[in-house]
């Protein structure tokens, strides 16, 4: 079964991610973007999402929203709630979205949702600063970070 991913968020979140994803990975089939702008309402957003769902009938669908509990999340939750072929995640970063994009045709939609959540958790880190003492105590530093 074909899998698609629908990214939605406040303002130009979705189209901003589109630009970054296409820069990093080129254009990809099965990836859609829906912005929730100031001129939208929850009803217009639901119409946009429902249209994509209808156009991709028979596909597995993963909704990726910017904020847990935000309007895009709530609207997607209404669509996903009673359907076995759909999942919804929120708060993912671009790295995890890219990884999921490359896995979307090899995993079930439920596995893909778990994959992207775990990937987001693993790729969110705090940079560890290198002190002068650490630099002096190491004869040679590896190239890079």
SVG drawing of the C-alpha trace seen along z (x, -y; Angstrom):
<svg xmlns="http://www.w3.org/2000/svg" viewBox="-16 -36 66 38">
<polyline fill="none" stroke="black" stroke-width="0.4" points="0.0,0.0 1.3,-3.5 2.2,-5.8 2.0,-9.6 3.0,-12.3 1.1,-15.5 2.9,-18.3 0.8,-21.0 1.4,-23.9 0.9,-27.5 1.9,-30.3 4.2,-29.1 5.6,-26.2 4.7,-23.6 5.9,-25.5 9.0,-26.5 9.8,-22.8 9.0,-22.1 11.7,-24.5 14.2,-23.0 13.3,-19.4 13.6,-20.1 17.0,-21.8 18.3,-18.8 16.6,-15.9 15.0,-17.1 11.3,-16.9 9.6,-13.8 6.4,-12.0 3.9,-11.4 4.8,-14.5 2.2,-17.3 2.3,-20.6 -0.6,-22.5 -0.1,-25.9 -2.6,-27.2 -2.4,-31.0 -4.1,-33.9 -6.8,-33.9 -7.7,-30.2 -10.2,-28.8 -10.4,-25.3 -13.1,-24.6 -10.9,-25.8 -8.0,-23.8 -10.2,-20.7 -11.4,-21.1 -7.7,-21.2 -6.8,-18.2 -10.0,-16.3 -9.3,-17.0 -5.8,-15.4 -7.2,-12.4 -9.9,-11.9 -7.3,-12.3 -5.1,-9.6 -7.9,-7.2 -6.4,-3.8 -3.1,-5.2 -1.6,-5.1 -1.4,-8.6 0.9,-10.2 0.0,-13.7 3.0,-15.7 1.9,-18.8 4.0,-21.5 2.5,-21.8 0.7,-19.2 -2.8,-20.5 -2.6,-23.3 -5.4,-23.8 -3.6,-21.8 -3.1,-18.9 -6.8,-19.1 -8.1,-19.1 -5.9,-16.2 -6.9,-14.3 -10.5,-14.5 -9.7,-12.9 -7.3,-10.3 -9.3,-9.2 -11.5,-6.5 -9.2,-5.4 -6.7,-2.5 -4.7,-3.7 -3.8,-7.1 -1.5,-8.3 -0.7,-11.7 2.5,-13.0 3.6,-16.5 6.7,-18.3 9.1,-16.6 12.2,-18.2 13.4,-18.3 16.0,-15.6 13.4,-13.1 11.0,-14.1 13.8,-13.5 14.5,-10.1 10.9,-9.1 10.5,-10.2 13.1,-7.7 11.4,-4.9 7.8,-5.6 7.6,-2.9 9.1,-0.2 7.2,-0.6 3.5,-0.4 2.0,-3.7 2.0,-2.8 5.6,-1.9 6.4,-5.1 4.7,-7.2 6.8,-5.4 9.9,-5.8 9.6,-9.6 8.9,-10.1 11.9,-8.1 14.1,-9.8 13.0,-13.2 13.9,-12.2 17.3,-10.8 18.3,-13.8 17.4,-16.5 20.6,-17.1 22.5,-19.8 25.9,-20.7 28.7,-19.9 31.2,-22.8 34.9,-22.0 36.9,-23.9 40.5,-25.0 41.5,-22.4 40.0,-19.7 41.8,-21.0 45.2,-21.2 44.8,-17.7 44.1,-16.1 47.2,-16.1 45.2,-16.1 41.6,-17.0 39.6,-15.1 38.6,-17.1 35.0,-18.3 32.8,-18.5"/>
</svg>
